[in-house]
Each structure stands twice: as C-alpha cells, then as structure tokens.
Amino acid sequence: MLGTFLYILFALFLIIGVFLILLILIQKGRGGGLASAFGGGGGNTAFGSKTGDVLTWATSIVFGIFILLAILFNIVADRYNAENFPAAAAASNQAAQNKQGPAGTTGQETVPPGAHDPALPPKAPAATQ
C-alpha cells in the first residue's frame, strides 16, 4: 500500500515540477533579464497584457504545492525504506550513533600535547638567531 502511494506521489511530483517549469517559462520577462538575451521582444505575451498578475499568482500556488509534495514525498519514502529495508535503517542508525560517540563526549579524538594533529598542516621550524 505504501509503495503504491510512493509511486503516485513520485508521478505527481514530476508532473507538478514540469508544470512549474512551463509556467515560469511562459511568463513575461521583467526588464532585461534572460528574455532579452535571446532576442525576446517587447511586452507581448501569448495570453494578453494582464496575464502577468495571474501567472505570478499561479506560480506561487504551484510552487507551494511543489514544496508540500517534496516534504510529503520525503516522509513517505523514509517510512517505506524503514518498512522494507530494516537492516539498512538499522545500519544507518548505528552509523549515526557511532559518529556521536559515547555519552558525554563529542565524538572527536584528542591529540596529546606535542603530537601533530593530521588535520592541521605541519608547523614550520622556528628560525633561530
């Protein structure tokens, strides 16, 4: 059931993404921008002179739907992976715990005084006079 919902969300996400791209491409350019770089004409649009406001409004709505679908798609994909691949989810959780280190530590190794930290460049010897 969750797999079917995941594929439906993926298809819807792709359709909304393509629709958003097309919606942005048919808008009238504001000023110079990219439209004039390719020889775009004046203020003529395919749908009349008042379409700028409608297209801007529609783009905002479609973008909001796109973002909500992206968040929902991420949540459903995480649940799908946790249900169908429990070993991978457990390994991922174990790797995250190992990175944090034991309780009360930062997970970073300490370098004894006088030892060279490999993360830092070597120090040049001091000049003696």
CYANA upper distance limits for C-alpha pairs under 8 A (distance plus 0.5 A):
  1 MET  CA      5 PHE  CA      6.92
  2 LEU  CA      6 LEU  CA      6.60
  2 LEU  CA     76 VAL  CA      8.05
  2 LEU  CA     80 TYR  CA      6.90
  3 GLY  CA      7 TYR  CA      6.85
  3 GLY  CA     80 TYR  CA      7.25
  4 THR  CA      8 ILE  CA      6.73
  5 PHE  CA      9 LEU  CA      6.59
  6 LEU  CA     10 PHE  CA      6.63
  6 LEU  CA     73 PHE  CA      7.50
  6 LEU  CA     76 VAL  CA      6.92
  6 LEU  CA     77 ALA  CA      7.14
  6 LEU  CA     80 TYR  CA      8.40
  7 TYR  CA     11 ALA  CA      6.68
  8 ILE  CA     12 LEU  CA      6.63
  9 LEU  CA     13 PHE  CA      6.39
  9 LEU  CA     69 LEU  CA      7.83
  9 LEU  CA     73 PHE  CA      6.76
 10 PHE  CA     14 LEU  CA      6.74
 10 PHE  CA     73 PHE  CA      7.60
 11 ALA  CA     15 ILE  CA      6.71
 12 LEU  CA     16 ILE  CA      6.57
 13 PHE  CA     17 GLY  CA      6.54
 13 PHE  CA     66 PHE  CA      7.34
 13 PHE  CA     69 LEU  CA      6.77
 13 PHE  CA     70 ALA  CA      7.66
 14 LEU  CA     18 VAL  CA      6.71
 15 ILE  CA     19 PHE  CA      6.60
 16 ILE  CA     20 LEU  CA      6.49
 16 ILE  CA     62 VAL  CA      7.79
 16 ILE  CA     65 ILE  CA      8.44
 16 ILE  CA     66 PHE  CA      6.85
 17 GLY  CA     21 ILE  CA      6.80
 17 GLY  CA     66 PHE  CA      7.30
 18 VAL  CA     22 LEU  CA      6.75
 19 PHE  CA     23 LEU  CA      6.50
 20 LEU  CA     24 ILE  CA      6.69
 20 LEU  CA     59 THR  CA      7.28
 20 LEU  CA     62 VAL  CA      6.91
 20 LEU  CA     63 PHE  CA      7.42
 21 ILE  CA     25 LEU  CA      6.73
 22 LEU  CA     26 ILE  CA      6.87
 23 LEU  CA     27 GLN  CA      7.30
 23 LEU  CA     55 LEU  CA      7.73
 23 LEU  CA     59 THR  CA      7.05
 24 ILE  CA     59 THR  CA      7.46
 26 ILE  CA     45 THR  CA      8.47
 26 ILE  CA     46 ALA  CA      8.37
 27 GLN  CA     45 THR  CA      8.17
 27 GLN  CA     52 GLY  CA      7.05
 27 GLN  CA     55 LEU  CA      7.09
 27 GLN  CA     56 THR  CA      8.40
 28 LYS  CA     43 GLY  CA      7.52
 28 LYS  CA     44 ASN  CA      8.31
 28 LYS  CA     45 THR  CA      6.82
 28 LYS  CA     52 GLY  CA      6.97
 29 GLY  CA     33 GLY  CA      7.26
 29 GLY  CA     34 LEU  CA      8.10
 29 GLY  CA     35 ALA  CA      6.26
 29 GLY  CA     36 SER  CA      8.49
 32 GLY  CA     36 SER  CA      5.90
 32 GLY  CA     37 ALA  CA      8.00
 33 GLY  CA     37 ALA  CA      7.34
 34 LEU  CA     38 PHE  CA      7.26
 35 ALA  CA     39 GLY  CA      7.28
 35 ALA  CA     40 GLY  CA      5.46
 36 SER  CA     40 GLY  CA      5.11
 36 SER  CA     41 GLY  CA      7.58
 43 GLY  CA     49 SER  CA      8.29
 44 ASN  CA     48 GLY  CA      7.82
 44 ASN  CA     49 SER  CA      7.74
 45 THR  CA     49 SER  CA      7.20
 45 THR  CA     51 THR  CA      8.34
 47 PHE  CA     51 THR  CA      6.72
 50 LYS  CA     54 VAL  CA      7.74
 51 THR  CA     55 LEU  CA      6.29
 52 GLY  CA     56 THR  CA      6.46
 53 ASP  CA     57 TRP  CA      6.66
 54 VAL  CA     58 ALA  CA      6.54
 55 LEU  CA     59 THR  CA      6.39
 56 THR  CA     60 SER  CA      6.80
 57 TRP  CA     61 ILE  CA      6.92
 58 ALA  CA     62 VAL  CA      6.59
 59 THR  CA     63 PHE  CA      6.42
 60 SER  CA     64 GLY  CA      6.70
 61 ILE  CA     65 ILE  CA      6.86
 62 VAL  CA     66 PHE  CA      6.58
 63 PHE  CA     67 ILE  CA      6.73
 64 GLY  CA     68 LEU  CA      6.74
 65 ILE  CA     69 LEU  CA      6.56
 66 PHE  CA     70 ALA  CA      6.67
 67 ILE  CA     71 ILE  CA      6.84
 68 LEU  CA     72 LEU  CA      6.64
 69 LEU  CA     73 PHE  CA      6.28
 70 ALA  CA     74 ASN  CA      6.68
 71 ILE  CA     75 ILE  CA      6.87
 72 LEU  CA     76 VAL  CA      6.66
 73 PHE  CA     77 ALA  CA      6.48
 74 ASN  CA     78 ASP  CA      6.67
 75 ILE  CA     79 ARG  CA      6.88
 76 VAL  CA     80 TYR  CA      6.53
 77 ALA  CA     81 ASN  CA      6.58
 78 ASP  CA     82 ALA  CA      6.65
 79 ARG  CA     83 GLU  CA      6.68
 80 TYR  CA     84 ASN  CA      6.57
 81 ASN  CA     85 PHE  CA      5.84
 81 ASN  CA     86 PRO  CA      7.88
 81 ASN  CA     89 ALA  CA      7.80
 82 ALA  CA     86 PRO  CA      5.82
 82 ALA  CA     88 ALA  CA      8.41
 82 ALA  CA     89 ALA  CA      6.19
 85 PHE  CA     89 ALA  CA      6.94
 86 PRO  CA     90 ALA  CA      6.55
 87 ALA  CA     91 ALA  CA      6.61
 88 ALA  CA     92 SER  CA      6.58
 89 ALA  CA     93 ASN  CA      6.72
 90 ALA  CA     94 GLN  CA      6.59
 91 ALA  CA     95 ALA  CA      6.60
 92 SER  CA     96 ALA  CA      6.79
 93 ASN  CA     97 GLN  CA      6.78
 94 GLN  CA     98 ASN  CA      6.64
 95 ALA  CA     99 LYS  CA      6.70
 96 ALA  CA    100 GLN  CA      7.02
 97 GLN  CA    101 GLY  CA      6.98
 98 ASN  CA    102 PRO  CA      8.35
 99 LYS  CA    107 GLY  CA      6.78
100 GLN  CA    105 THR  CA      8.32
100 GLN  CA    106 THR  CA      6.95
100 GLN  CA    107 GLY  CA      5.60
101 GLY  CA    105 THR  CA      6.75
101 GLY  CA    106 THR  CA      6.98
101 GLY  CA    107 GLY  CA      4.77
101 GLY  CA    108 GLN  CA      8.40
102 PRO  CA    107 GLY  CA      7.60
111 VAL  CA    115 ALA  CA      6.90
111 VAL  CA    116 HIS  CA      8.01
111 VAL  CA    117 ASP  CA      6.87
116 HIS  CA    120 LEU  CA      8.31
116 HIS  CA    122 PRO  CA      7.84
